Amino acid sequence: MSNTEAAILIENLYKGFGSNQVLKGFNLRLNKGENLAVLGKSGSGKSVLIKCIIGLMQPDEGEITVLGESIRSLNQDEMDHLRVKIGFLFQSNALYDSMTVRENLEFPLRRHWMEISDKETNDLVMESLENVGLAHTVDLMPVELSGGMRKRIALARTLILKPEIILYDEPTTGLDPITSKEISDLMNALQKKYNTSSIIISHDMNCIQRTADRMILLVDGIAYAEGEFDTLKASTDPVILPYFE
């Protein structure tokens, strides 16, 4: 897939905090239209990696190119415009408890500089909810929804701006196995519908196996191994083996 255009290209990325060097020359290539899982132990630097990609942290060294633009060369306004093309699904869902489902979905539309009519806003809200099978929840409050439904609403909100890239942070954490499978299947269906490119940060091997075209193991600050799920699962490398046990 190396000839495919890259949605995200990370080269020789370093990021440390005092004496704690988290990323130590990390490399990653996300091809357009691909689901790429990044797997690593807690504290391995997965969240730091995501924050560097969306410009919330500045790397110490290295290059991050997103949709052809070098992150480090962008000013604040240019970075804000680029972020509209990047959807982020928070591990905690990050829904506003004081807002209805509709208001939660309208929030990113009102936050950005888009000038759209009330009808266009409503159409986008309903389309996003229909994508996740929850059009009937539009006037409910988050507290009235199950954990799986809240995750679906958060995903609908992530997709409402039609991002080219989606960053998933532990999308199935805290969900039962059946709901986790439903979310994984939904991620696949939406990726096919919108041809998004996704990085999936997850500990859930069932989710990774179901959704990822390719996976990277983040070990000791580097991309220790990468390949398809079945290829890495068949590895006899003692560093890789524990992830599949």
N, C-alpha and C positions, 0 to 999 in steps of 0.2 A: 504493500500500500504506500510505499515511499514516494511514488510518483503522484499520489493524490495531493491536492492542495491542503495545506494545514490550516485548521481553525485556530489552534494554539500551538506555539512552538516555544519550548523552554530549553535554554542552553546554558549549562554550567552554572546553575543557580546556587548561590551561597546565602545563608541567612543565619545569624547567630544572635544570642542575647547574652552579653558579657562573655563569660568563659564557656557558655553552653552553645556549641555550634550545632544547629538543628539540620540545616540543609548544607551539604558538602560537595556541591558540584552535581546537582540533580538535573537530569535531562528528561524531557517528555515531548512527545509529538502526538497531538490529537488531530486526526484526519477529519475532514469535513464529512458529516453524515455518520460518524462513528460514535459508539458508546465505549468509553475507556474507563475501566475501574482502577482506582489506586487503593492498594491494600497495605496496611502497616499497623504495627502495634500502637497502643495509646502512647502519645508523646513522641511519636516518630516524625512528626512534622507535617501531617496531612492538612491540618487546619491552617498552619503557617503558609503552606503552599497555596491554598485557596485564597487567602488574604493577599498574598503577593500578586496573584493573577488578577484580582479585581481592584488592585491599587490601594488597599487598606494598609498594606505594609510595603516598605521599600526594601528590595533585596540589597545585600551588601555587595554582591557581584553577580554577574550573569545577565542574560537577556530574556525577556518575555515578550513574545510577539503574539498579539491577539487580532485575528481577522486582518492580518497584514500590517498592523500598527504596533510599533515598539512602545510598550507601556511607559518606559522610563523617559521617553521624549515628549510625552503628552502633558499639557497644562491641565488645570482643574476642569475647565470647561470642556476640553476635548475628552478628558477621562469620563466626565458625566455623560457625554453623548455616546461613548463606547459602551458604558455600563447598561444603557438601554437595550443593547443587543445581547446582553448576558443575563440570563435568568438564574436566580439562586434559590434553591429550596433548603431552608434552614432545618436543622435537625429537630428543633423545638417547634417547627411550623411558623412561629412568630406571627400568629394572627392577633389582631387587636380585639380583646375581650369586650370592649365597650362598643364595638361596631358590629352591625349585621354582616352577614356573608356578602351581601351586595356592596356595602360600604368598604369592606376589606378588599374586594376586587377592584373597586373604583379608585382606591387610594393610589396605586402606582400610576394610573392614568392622569390623576389630578396633580401628582407630584412632579411629573415631567412637563416639558414645554409644549406638549401636543395640544393643539386646538381642535377639539372634536365636539360635536353636538351632543345633547342629552340622549338623542335616539342612537347615535353611534356608540356612545358609552354603554347604553343598555344592551345594544346588540353584542358588543364585545363581552360584557359580563355574562349574558345568557349563553353565548357560544362557548365561553370558557367553562361554564358550569355543565353544559351538555357534554363537553369533551370528557368530563370526569364522572358523568352520570348522576349529577346532583342538582339539576335545574330546580327541583322542588324545594331546595333549602335556601333559596335566595333571600328570604326575609327572616331566617332564623339567626340566633346568636351562636357564637362558637361553643358556648357552654352546653347548648342543646344537641351537639353533635358527638358521635363516638370518635375514638382516636383515629380510626381509619378514615372516617369522613373528614375530620380536620386536616389530615394529611392530603386528602384529595382536593380540598378547598385551597390549601397552601399551594398545591401543584397548579391548580387553575389560575391562581393569582400570579404564579411564576410565569405562566404561559400567555397572560393577557396582552403583553406587549409584543408577542410573537418574536421572542429572542432567537438568535441564530445558535447560541450556545447556552446549555443549561449545566449548572454546577450543582450536583446533588450531595448534600452532607448527611450521611447516614439516613437514607430515605425510609428504611424499614425498622429503625430502632424503636423498641417499645411496642411493636405490633405483634399480634399473634400470627402463627404460621400461615393461616388461610388469608388473613388480611395482607400480610407481607407479599404473598404470591400475587394477590390482586393488584397491589401497588406496582410490583415488578412488571406484571403484564401490561398495566396502564402506561408505565414508562416506555415500554416497547411500542405500544400502539401509537402514542403521541410522537415518538421519535420517527416512526414511519410516516405519520400524517404530515408532519412539519419539516422532516429531514433535518432535525436539529443535531448538533454535535454535543456530546455530553461527557463530563468527567463525573464519575460516581465514586464518592468516598464511602466505603462501607466495610463493616466487619462481617456482614451477613453473606456467607458463602453461597447460600441458595439464591439470594438476590443477584450476586455477581455472576453466578453460572447462568442465570436466566436472562440477564440484561446485557452483559458485557461482550463486545466483539473481541476485546483484548484486555489484558490486565497488566499492571505494573506493581511490583513489590517494592515499597519504600523501606529500605533497611539501612541503618547507619547513615542516613542523610543522602543516599544515592538511589538511583533506580537499579536495584540489585539484579532484578530479573524481569523480563517482560515476555508476553506471548499469550496464546489462547488458553482458556481455562484448563482444558483437557491436557494440553502440553505441559503446563506447569504442575498440574496435579500428578502427572506421571513421573515427575523429576525425582531423582534420588538424592538431590542436594540436601544435606542436613539443615541448611538454613531455610530452605523452602518447605520441606516436609511438614513442620509443625502447623503451618497455615491450613493444611488440608486434612488434619487428623480429626 
